[in-house]
């Protein structure tokens, strides 16, 4: 999972999810916002270390859809 093309594609998906998150009107449900923040931090750290996996990116998508 550390090849450059795979990491770039996963990173682009993360960027898309972050854009969607900032465009959404986030309800005041702190549980889901807390879940989003924790999942996002893990994925962003993995992106920095070039260790993103499809599972991490999918976790971000799931947290985004719960908002």
DSSP file (Angstrom, degrees, kcal/mol; ACC not computed):
  #  RESIDUE AA STRUCTURE BP1 BP2  ACC     N-H-->O    O-->H-N    N-H-->O    O-->H-N    TCO  KAPPA ALPHA  PHI   PSI    X-CA   Y-CA   Z-CA
    1    1 A X              0   0    0      0, 0.0    51,-0.1     0, 0.0     0, 0.0   0.000 360.0 360.0 360.0   2.2    0.0    0.0    0.0
    2    2 A X        +     0   0    0     49,-0.1     2,-0.1     4,-0.1    51,-0.0   0.363 360.0 122.5 -95.4   7.7    3.0    2.3    0.0
    3    3 A X     >  -     0   0    0      1,-0.1     4,-2.3     4,-0.0     5,-0.2  -0.404  69.7-120.8 -71.2 152.5    3.3    2.8   -3.7
    4    4 A X  H  > S+     0   0    0      1,-0.2     4,-2.3     2,-0.2     5,-0.2   0.863 107.9  50.7 -62.5 -42.3    3.1    6.4   -4.8
    5    5 A X  H  > S+     0   0    0      2,-0.2     4,-2.4     1,-0.2    -1,-0.2   0.925 111.7  47.4 -65.2 -44.9    0.1    6.1   -7.1
    6    6 A X  H  > S+     0   0    0      1,-0.2     4,-2.5     2,-0.2     5,-0.2   0.925 112.9  48.8 -62.8 -44.6   -2.0    4.3   -4.5
    7    7 A X  H  X S+     0   0    0     -4,-2.3     4,-2.2     1,-0.2    -1,-0.2   0.885 111.0  50.8 -63.3 -38.7   -1.1    6.9   -1.8
    8    8 A X  H  X S+     0   0    0     -4,-2.3     4,-2.2    -5,-0.2    -1,-0.2   0.911 111.2  47.8 -65.8 -42.4   -2.0    9.8   -4.2
    9    9 A X  H  X S+     0   0    0     -4,-2.4     4,-1.9     2,-0.2    -2,-0.2   0.922 113.3  46.9 -65.2 -43.7   -5.4    8.3   -5.0
   10   10 A X  H  X S+     0   0    0     -4,-2.5     4,-2.1     1,-0.2    -1,-0.2   0.890 111.2  52.7 -65.0 -37.9   -6.2    7.7   -1.4
   11   11 A X  H  X S+     0   0    0     -4,-2.2     4,-2.4    -5,-0.2    -1,-0.2   0.889 106.9  52.1 -64.5 -39.5   -5.1   11.2   -0.5
   12   12 A X  H  X S+     0   0    0     -4,-2.2     4,-2.0     2,-0.2    -1,-0.2   0.893 108.2  51.6 -64.1 -38.9   -7.3   12.6   -3.2
   13   13 A X  H  X S+     0   0    0     -4,-1.9     4,-2.2     2,-0.2    -2,-0.2   0.915 109.2  50.5 -62.9 -41.6  -10.3   10.7   -1.8
   14   14 A X  H  X S+     0   0    0     -4,-2.1     4,-2.4     1,-0.2    -2,-0.2   0.919 108.4  51.9 -61.5 -43.3   -9.5   12.1    1.7
   15   15 A X  H  X S+     0   0    0     -4,-2.4     4,-2.2     1,-0.2    -1,-0.2   0.891 108.6  51.5 -60.3 -39.5   -9.4   15.7    0.3
   16   16 A X  H  X S+     0   0    0     -4,-2.0     4,-2.3     2,-0.2    -1,-0.2   0.914 109.8  48.9 -63.2 -43.4  -12.8   15.1   -1.3
   17   17 A X  H  X S+     0   0    0     -4,-2.2     4,-2.3     1,-0.2    -2,-0.2   0.882 109.9  51.7 -65.3 -37.7  -14.2   14.0    2.0
   18   18 A X  H  X S+     0   0    0     -4,-2.4     4,-2.4     2,-0.2    -1,-0.2   0.907 109.0  50.5 -65.7 -40.7  -12.7   17.0    3.8
   19   19 A X  H  X S+     0   0    0     -4,-2.2     4,-1.8     1,-0.2    -2,-0.2   0.931 111.2  48.7 -60.3 -45.2  -14.3   19.3    1.2
   20   20 A X  H  X S+     0   0    0     -4,-2.3     4,-1.6     1,-0.2    -2,-0.2   0.891 110.0  52.5 -62.0 -38.8  -17.6   17.6    1.8
   21   21 A X  H  < S+     0   0    0     -4,-2.3    -1,-0.2     1,-0.2    -2,-0.2   0.924 110.3  46.5 -62.9 -44.9  -17.2   17.9    5.5
   22   22 A X  H  < S+     0   0    0     -4,-2.4    -1,-0.2     1,-0.2    -2,-0.2   0.789 113.2  50.1 -71.2 -25.7  -16.6   21.6    5.4
   23   23 A X  H  < S+     0   0    0     -4,-1.8    -1,-0.2    -5,-0.2    -2,-0.2   0.741  94.6  90.9 -81.5 -23.6  -19.5   22.2    3.0
   24   24 A X  S  < S-     0   0    0     -4,-1.6     2,-1.0    -3,-0.2    -3,-0.0  -0.389  82.6-122.0 -72.6 147.3  -22.0   20.3    5.2
   25   25 A X        -     0   0    0     -2,-0.1     2,-0.4    42,-0.0    -1,-0.1  -0.821  35.6-144.6 -84.8 106.8  -24.0   22.0    7.8
   26   26 A X        -     0   0    0     -2,-1.0    41,-0.0    -5,-0.1    -5,-0.0  -0.609   7.3-133.8 -82.9 126.1  -22.8   20.0   10.8
   27   27 A X        -     0   0    0     40,-0.6     6,-0.1    -2,-0.4    -1,-0.1  -0.210  28.6-103.2 -67.8 167.7  -25.5   19.4   13.4
   28   28 A X  S    S+     0   0    0      4,-0.0     2,-1.3     5,-0.0    -1,-0.1   0.083  76.4 131.9 -82.5  25.8  -24.6   19.9   17.0
   29   29 A X     >  -     0   0    0      1,-0.2     4,-1.9    38,-0.1     3,-0.3  -0.671  37.5-171.3 -81.5  98.7  -24.3   16.2   17.6
   30   30 A X  H  > S+     0   0    0     -2,-1.3     4,-2.5     1,-0.2     5,-0.2   0.773  77.4  63.9 -67.5 -25.7  -21.0   16.1   19.4
   31   31 A X  H  > S+     0   0    0      2,-0.2     4,-2.3     1,-0.2    -1,-0.2   0.955 108.3  39.7 -62.0 -49.2  -20.7   12.3   19.3
   32   32 A X  H  > S+     0   0    0     -3,-0.3     4,-2.7     2,-0.2    -2,-0.2   0.861 115.6  51.5 -71.3 -34.6  -20.5   12.3   15.5
   33   33 A X  H  X S+     0   0    0     -4,-1.9     4,-2.6     2,-0.2    -1,-0.2   0.898 110.9  49.0 -66.8 -38.4  -18.3   15.3   15.3
   34   34 A X  H  X S+     0   0    0     -4,-2.5     4,-2.3     2,-0.2    -2,-0.2   0.913 111.5  49.2 -64.6 -42.9  -15.9   13.7   17.8
   35   35 A X  H  X S+     0   0    0     -4,-2.3     4,-2.5    -5,-0.2     5,-0.3   0.929 111.5  49.6 -61.4 -45.2  -16.0   10.5   15.8
   36   36 A X  H  X S+     0   0    0     -4,-2.7     4,-3.0     1,-0.2     5,-0.2   0.943 110.8  49.8 -57.9 -48.9  -15.2   12.5   12.6
   37   37 A X  H  X S+     0   0    0     -4,-2.6     4,-2.2     1,-0.2    -1,-0.2   0.899 112.7  45.6 -60.5 -42.5  -12.3   14.3   14.3
   38   38 A X  H  X S+     0   0    0     -4,-2.3     4,-1.8     2,-0.2    -1,-0.2   0.922 115.9  45.1 -69.8 -42.3  -10.7   11.2   15.6
   39   39 A X  H  X S+     0   0    0     -4,-2.5     4,-2.3    -5,-0.2    -2,-0.2   0.905 113.3  51.5 -66.0 -40.7  -11.0    9.3   12.4
   40   40 A X  H  X S+     0   0    0     -4,-3.0     4,-3.0    -5,-0.3     5,-0.2   0.920 108.0  51.3 -63.4 -43.5   -9.8   12.3   10.4
   41   41 A X  H  X S+     0   0    0     -4,-2.2     4,-2.3    -5,-0.2    -1,-0.2   0.908 110.6  48.6 -61.5 -42.0   -6.7   12.7   12.6
   42   42 A X  H  X S+     0   0    0     -4,-1.8     4,-2.2     2,-0.2    -1,-0.2   0.938 115.1  44.6 -62.6 -46.3   -5.7    9.0   12.2
   43   43 A X  H  X S+     0   0    0     -4,-2.3     4,-2.3     2,-0.2    -2,-0.2   0.897 112.8  50.5 -66.9 -40.3   -6.2    9.2    8.4
   44   44 A X  H  X S+     0   0    0     -4,-3.0     4,-2.1     2,-0.2    -1,-0.2   0.888 110.9  49.2 -66.7 -38.1   -4.3   12.5    8.1
   45   45 A X  H  X S+     0   0    0     -4,-2.3     4,-1.9    -5,-0.2    -1,-0.2   0.907 110.8  50.4 -65.3 -41.5   -1.4   11.2   10.1
   46   46 A X  H  <>S+     0   0    0     -4,-2.2     5,-3.1     1,-0.2     6,-0.5   0.886 108.7  52.6 -63.7 -37.6   -1.3    8.1    7.9
   47   47 A X  H ><5S+     0   0    0     -4,-2.3     3,-1.2     1,-0.2    -1,-0.2   0.923 107.8  51.1 -63.1 -42.7   -1.3   10.3    4.8
   48   48 A X  H 3<5S+     0   0    0     -4,-2.1    -1,-0.2     1,-0.3    -2,-0.2   0.870 114.6  43.2 -60.7 -37.4    1.6   12.2    6.2
   49   49 A X  T 3<5S-     0   0    0     -4,-1.9    -1,-0.3    -5,-0.1    -2,-0.2   0.377 112.0-120.0 -89.8   4.2    3.5    8.9    6.8
   50   50 A X  T < 5S+     0   0    0     -3,-1.2    -3,-0.2    -4,-0.3    -2,-0.1   0.882  81.9 116.8  56.1  41.6    2.4    7.5    3.4
   51   51 A X      < +     0   0    0     -5,-3.1    -4,-0.2    -8,-0.1    -5,-0.1   0.014  33.3 146.7-124.9  27.0    0.7    4.6    5.1
   52   52 A X        -     0   0    0     -6,-0.5     2,-0.3    -5,-0.1   -42,-0.1  -0.325  26.9-165.7 -62.9 145.1   -2.9    5.2    4.1
   53   53 A X     >  -     0   0    0      1,-0.1     4,-1.9   -43,-0.1     3,-0.3  -0.925  33.3-115.9-126.9 156.4   -5.0    2.2    3.5
   54   54 A X  H  > S+     0   0    0     -2,-0.3     4,-2.3     1,-0.2     5,-0.2   0.842 116.2  59.1 -58.9 -31.4   -8.4    1.9    1.8
   55   55 A X  H  > S+     0   0    0      2,-0.2     4,-2.1     1,-0.2    -1,-0.2   0.905 104.5  48.4 -65.4 -41.7   -9.9    0.9    5.2
   56   56 A X  H  > S+     0   0    0     -3,-0.3     4,-1.6     2,-0.2    -1,-0.2   0.923 112.5  48.3 -63.6 -43.6   -8.8    4.2    6.8
   57   57 A X  H  X S+     0   0    0     -4,-1.9     4,-2.0     1,-0.2    -2,-0.2   0.886 110.5  51.9 -65.0 -37.9  -10.2    6.2    3.9
   58   58 A X  H  X S+     0   0    0     -4,-2.3     4,-2.6     1,-0.2    -1,-0.2   0.872 104.7  56.2 -66.2 -36.4  -13.5    4.2    4.2
   59   59 A X  H  X S+     0   0    0     -4,-2.1     4,-2.3     1,-0.2    -1,-0.2   0.883 106.8  50.3 -61.1 -37.9  -13.7    4.9    7.9
   60   60 A X  H  X S+     0   0    0     -4,-1.6     4,-2.4     2,-0.2    -2,-0.2   0.916 110.0  50.4 -64.9 -43.6  -13.5    8.6    7.1
   61   61 A X  H  X S+     0   0    0     -4,-2.0     4,-2.4     2,-0.2    -2,-0.2   0.916 110.6  48.9 -60.9 -44.0  -16.3    8.2    4.5
   62   62 A X  H  X S+     0   0    0     -4,-2.6     4,-1.2     1,-0.2    -1,-0.2   0.921 111.5  48.7 -63.6 -44.1  -18.5    6.4    7.0
   63   63 A X  H  X S+     0   0    0     -4,-2.3     4,-0.7     1,-0.2     3,-0.3   0.892 111.1  51.4 -63.6 -38.3  -17.9    9.0    9.7
   64   64 A X  H >< S+     0   0    0     -4,-2.4     3,-1.0     1,-0.2    -2,-0.2   0.912 107.2  52.5 -63.8 -42.7  -18.8   11.8    7.1
   65   65 A X  H 3< S+     0   0    0     -4,-2.4    -1,-0.2     1,-0.3    -2,-0.2   0.746 102.8  59.4 -68.3 -22.1  -22.0   10.0    6.1
   66   66 A X  H 3<        0   0    0     -4,-1.2    -1,-0.3    -3,-0.3    -2,-0.2   0.722 360.0 360.0 -76.8 -20.1  -23.1    9.9    9.8
   67   67 A X    <<        0   0    0     -3,-1.0   -40,-0.6    -4,-0.7    -1,-0.2   0.512 360.0 360.0 -71.2 360.0  -22.9   13.7   10.1
